Amino acid sequence: MRTIQRTHSADRALLRDAAAIAAAMVAIGASFGAIAIAYGLPTWVPFLMSTVVFAGGAQFLAVGLIAAGNPIAAVFAGLLLNARHIPFGLAVGTTMGTRWRDRIVGSHLMTDEVVAFTLAEKDPARRRRTYWLMGVTLFTSWNLGTALGVLLGGATGDPETLGLDAAFPAGLIALILPSLRDRATRVVALLGSAIAVAATPVLPAGLPVLCALVGLLTLVRFKRREA
Amino acid sequence: MLVVAIVVLGIGTYTMRLGGVLLRERLELSAALQRLLPMAATALLAALAVTATVMAGSDFAGIARPAGVAVGALLAWRRAPFVVVVVAAAATAALLRLAGVH
């Protein structure tokens, strides 16, 4: 009985988290839709991007480059920014399920937030539920937000006024904090972050974050000390 | 042209998403390597959070955003619920901007 109650309260907490992040996603999706229209792009562009690409950072980058008349650069910059999904996929693996249908649909729902929520969950069954709940919630709210932005245009306001640019990093930090209790992970993450920040002014968007993987090299030293 | 660019970006992104997932199943990973994967993902998420906090493009992000994230991170460290962390971070940044601190 107690286990059931605990499961229920954990589910409620998960739903509450999902609702919070969905609200933020609607607002940022709306600003994406509004910006795309403000750039003078056809109405279908933000809709197609939010459903087919479904990656916020890459979408903002790509509409900017497309509006500047450089769709090829938009493709390359977007792909570079999204390359982190390869290591994300390796880490998440079969969390979404082992059936083909699960993998084919589930993979498309993979975003930074979904990965962070999923990895924060230790129990495999709950992990799977978290992946799908967050994935479906974020996909829905992102596309809903995009539609609102296209409809309302500039009336949606700037997400920075609402402080949403601070909300997303803070949310990610909250999710990875438990795994940072492990010393090796902490060292890798801190060094990786420092490298990424240092590389940001000199490398094109996407590469600095991937440079964080260099932090894994510290493990070589760790292992030698353990041995 | 435009539709081709967007679809290519979509297919490429999806291929990378699915590719990692399928690769994980195909590879026979040692226990050490299996421990490494969530660590790599955590490092990427940390780098993403930190660069998004302190940088705006290739410049520093100013004061309001890092301050908001710092408040959120402090609350997260004190084990505040996720919703509280996110709302406090946003509110701090928004209020600072309202007060003219950017």
Boltz contact constraints between the chains, C-beta under 6 A:
constraints:
  - contact:
      token1: [A, 16]
      token2: [B, 83]
      max_distance: 6.0
  - contact:
      token1: [A, 17]
      token2: [B, 82]
      max_distance: 6.0
  - contact:
      token1: [A, 20]
      token2: [B, 83]
      max_distance: 6.0
  - contact:
      token1: [A, 20]
      token2: [B, 86]
      max_distance: 6.0
  - contact:
      token1: [A, 48]
      token2: [B, 6]
      max_distance: 6.0
  - contact:
      token1: [A, 49]
      token2: [B, 6]
      max_distance: 6.0
  - contact:
      token1: [A, 52]
      token2: [B, 10]
      max_distance: 6.0
  - contact:
      token1: [A, 53]
      token2: [B, 9]
      max_distance: 6.0
  - contact:
      token1: [A, 53]
      token2: [B, 10]
      max_distance: 6.0
  - contact:
      token1: [A, 53]
      token2: [B, 13]
      max_distance: 6.0
  - contact:
      token1: [A, 55]
      token2: [B, 13]
      max_distance: 6.0
  - contact:
      token1: [A, 71]
      token2: [B, 5]
      max_distance: 6.0
  - contact:
      token1: [A, 74]
      token2: [B, 5]
      max_distance: 6.0
  - contact:
      token1: [A, 75]
      token2: [B, 5]
      max_distance: 6.0
  - contact:
      token1: [A, 75]
      token2: [B, 8]
      max_distance: 6.0
  - contact:
      token1: [A, 75]
      token2: [B, 9]
      max_distance: 6.0
  - contact:
      token1: [A, 78]
      token2: [B, 9]
      max_distance: 6.0
  - contact:
      token1: [A, 79]
      token2: [B, 12]
      max_distance: 6.0
  - contact:
      token1: [A, 82]
      token2: [B, 13]
      max_distance: 6.0
  - contact:
      token1: [A, 82]
      token2: [B, 16]
      max_distance: 6.0
  - contact:
      token1: [A, 84]
      token2: [B, 44]
      max_distance: 6.0
  - contact:
      token1: [A, 85]
      token2: [B, 16]
      max_distance: 6.0
  - contact:
      token1: [A, 85]
      token2: [B, 17]
      max_distance: 6.0
  - contact:
      token1: [A, 86]
      token2: [B, 16]
      max_distance: 6.0
  - contact:
      token1: [A, 86]
      token2: [B, 19]
      max_distance: 6.0
  - contact:
      token1: [A, 86]
      token2: [B, 20]
      max_distance: 6.0
  - contact:
      token1: [A, 87]
      token2: [B, 40]
      max_distance: 6.0
  - contact:
      token1: [A, 88]
      token2: [B, 41]
      max_distance: 6.0
  - contact:
      token1: [A, 89]
      token2: [B, 17]
      max_distance: 6.0
  - contact:
      token1: [A, 89]
      token2: [B, 20]
      max_distance: 6.0
  - contact:
      token1: [A, 89]
      token2: [B, 21]
      max_distance: 6.0
  - contact:
      token1: [A, 90]
      token2: [B, 20]
      max_distance: 6.0
  - contact:
      token1: [A, 90]
      token2: [B, 24]
      max_distance: 6.0
  - contact:
      token1: [A, 90]
      token2: [B, 37]
      max_distance: 6.0
  - contact:
      token1: [A, 91]
      token2: [B, 37]
      max_distance: 6.0
  - contact:
      token1: [A, 91]
      token2: [B, 38]
      max_distance: 6.0
  - contact:
      token1: [A, 91]
      token2: [B, 41]
      max_distance: 6.0
  - contact:
      token1: [A, 93]
      token2: [B, 24]
      max_distance: 6.0
  - contact:
      token1: [A, 103]
      token2: [B, 21]
      max_distance: 6.0
  - contact:
      token1: [A, 107]
      token2: [B, 17]
      max_distance: 6.0
  - contact:
      token1: [A, 107]
      token2: [B, 18]
      max_distance: 6.0
  - contact:
      token1: [A, 107]
      token2: [B, 21]
      max_distance: 6.0
  - contact:
      token1: [A, 108]
      token2: [B, 14]
      max_distance: 6.0
  - contact:
      token1: [A, 110]
      token2: [B, 17]
      max_distance: 6.0
  - contact:
      token1: [A, 112]
      token2: [B, 48]
      max_distance: 6.0
  - contact:
      token1: [A, 116]
      token2: [B, 45]
      max_distance: 6.0
  - contact:
      token1: [A, 119]
      token2: [B, 38]
      max_distance: 6.0
  - contact:
      token1: [A, 162]
      token2: [B, 94]
      max_distance: 6.0
  - contact:
      token1: [A, 163]
      token2: [B, 68]
      max_distance: 6.0
  - contact:
      token1: [A, 163]
      token2: [B, 90]
      max_distance: 6.0
  - contact:
      token1: [A, 163]
      token2: [B, 93]
      max_distance: 6.0
  - contact:
      token1: [A, 163]
      token2: [B, 94]
      max_distance: 6.0
  - contact:
      token1: [A, 164]
      token2: [B, 90]
      max_distance: 6.0
  - contact:
      token1: [A, 165]
      token2: [B, 65]
      max_distance: 6.0
  - contact:
      token1: [A, 166]
      token2: [B, 65]
      max_distance: 6.0
  - contact:
      token1: [A, 166]
      token2: [B, 68]
      max_distance: 6.0
  - contact:
      token1: [A, 166]
      token2: [B, 69]
      max_distance: 6.0
  - contact:
      token1: [A, 166]
      token2: [B, 89]
      max_distance: 6.0
  - contact:
      token1: [A, 166]
      token2: [B, 90]
      max_distance: 6.0
  - contact:
      token1: [A, 166]
      token2: [B, 93]
      max_distance: 6.0
  - contact:
      token1: [A, 167]
      token2: [B, 86]
      max_distance: 6.0
  - contact:
      token1: [A, 167]
      token2: [B, 89]
      max_distance: 6.0
  - contact:
      token1: [A, 167]
      token2: [B, 90]
      max_distance: 6.0
  - contact:
      token1: [A, 169]
      token2: [B, 49]
      max_distance: 6.0
  - contact:
      token1: [A, 169]
      token2: [B, 52]
      max_distance: 6.0
  - contact:
      token1: [A, 169]
      token2: [B, 53]
      max_distance: 6.0
  - contact:
      token1: [A, 169]
      token2: [B, 69]
      max_distance: 6.0
  - contact:
      token1: [A, 170]
      token2: [B, 69]
      max_distance: 6.0
  - contact:
      token1: [A, 170]
      token2: [B, 72]
      max_distance: 6.0
  - contact:
      token1: [A, 170]
      token2: [B, 85]
      max_distance: 6.0
  - contact:
      token1: [A, 170]
      token2: [B, 86]
      max_distance: 6.0
  - contact:
      token1: [A, 170]
      token2: [B, 89]
      max_distance: 6.0
  - contact:
      token1: [A, 171]
      token2: [B, 86]
      max_distance: 6.0
  - contact:
      token1: [A, 172]
      token2: [B, 45]
      max_distance: 6.0
  - contact:
      token1: [A, 172]
      token2: [B, 49]
      max_distance: 6.0
  - contact:
      token1: [A, 173]
      token2: [B, 49]
      max_distance: 6.0
  - contact:
      token1: [A, 173]
      token2: [B, 73]
      max_distance: 6.0
  - contact:
      token1: [A, 173]
      token2: [B, 76]
      max_distance: 6.0
  - contact:
      token1: [A, 174]
      token2: [B, 76]
      max_distance: 6.0
  - contact:
      token1: [A, 174]
      token2: [B, 82]
      max_distance: 6.0
  - contact:
      token1: [A, 174]
      token2: [B, 85]
      max_distance: 6.0
  - contact:
      token1: [A, 176]
      token2: [B, 42]
      max_distance: 6.0
  - contact:
      token1: [A, 176]
      token2: [B, 45]
      max_distance: 6.0
  - contact:
      token1: [A, 176]
      token2: [B, 46]
      max_distance: 6.0
  - contact:
      token1: [A, 177]
      token2: [B, 76]
      max_distance: 6.0
  - contact:
      token1: [A, 179]
      token2: [B, 42]
      max_distance: 6.0
  - contact:
      token1: [A, 185]
      token2: [B, 39]
      max_distance: 6.0
  - contact:
      token1: [A, 185]
      token2: [B, 42]
      max_distance: 6.0
  - contact:
      token1: [A, 188]
      token2: [B, 39]
      max_distance: 6.0
  - contact:
      token1: [A, 188]
      token2: [B, 43]
      max_distance: 6.0
  - contact:
      token1: [A, 189]
      token2: [B, 42]
      max_distance: 6.0
  - contact:
      token1: [A, 189]
      token2: [B, 43]
      max_distance: 6.0
  - contact:
      token1: [A, 189]
      token2: [B, 46]
      max_distance: 6.0
  - contact:
      token1: [A, 192]
      token2: [B, 43]
      max_distance: 6.0
  - contact:
      token1: [A, 192]
      token2: [B, 47]
      max_distance: 6.0
  - contact:
      token1: [A, 193]
      token2: [B, 46]
      max_distance: 6.0
  - contact:
      token1: [A, 193]
      token2: [B, 47]
      max_distance: 6.0
  - contact:
      token1: [A, 193]
      token2: [B, 50]
      max_distance: 6.0
  - contact:
      token1: [A, 196]
      token2: [B, 47]
      max_distance: 6.0
  - contact:
      token1: [A, 196]
      token2: [B, 51]
      max_distance: 6.0
  - contact:
      token1: [A, 197]
      token2: [B, 50]
      max_distance: 6.0
  - contact:
      token1: [A, 197]
      token2: [B, 51]
      max_distance: 6.0
  - contact:
      token1: [A, 197]
      token2: [B, 54]
      max_distance: 6.0
  - contact:
      token1: [A, 200]
      token2: [B, 51]
      max_distance: 6.0
  - contact:
      token1: [A, 200]
      token2: [B, 55]
      max_distance: 6.0
  - contact:
      token1: [A, 201]
      token2: [B, 58]
      max_distance: 6.0
  - contact:
      token1: [A, 209]
      token2: [B, 47]
      max_distance: 6.0
  - contact:
      token1: [A, 209]
      token2: [B, 48]
      max_distance: 6.0
  - contact:
      token1: [A, 212]
      token2: [B, 43]
      max_distance: 6.0
  - contact:
      token1: [A, 212]
      token2: [B, 44]
      max_distance: 6.0
  - contact:
      token1: [A, 212]
      token2: [B, 47]
      max_distance: 6.0
  - contact:
      token1: [A, 213]
      token2: [B, 40]
      max_distance: 6.0
  - contact:
      token1: [A, 215]
      token2: [B, 43]
      max_distance: 6.0
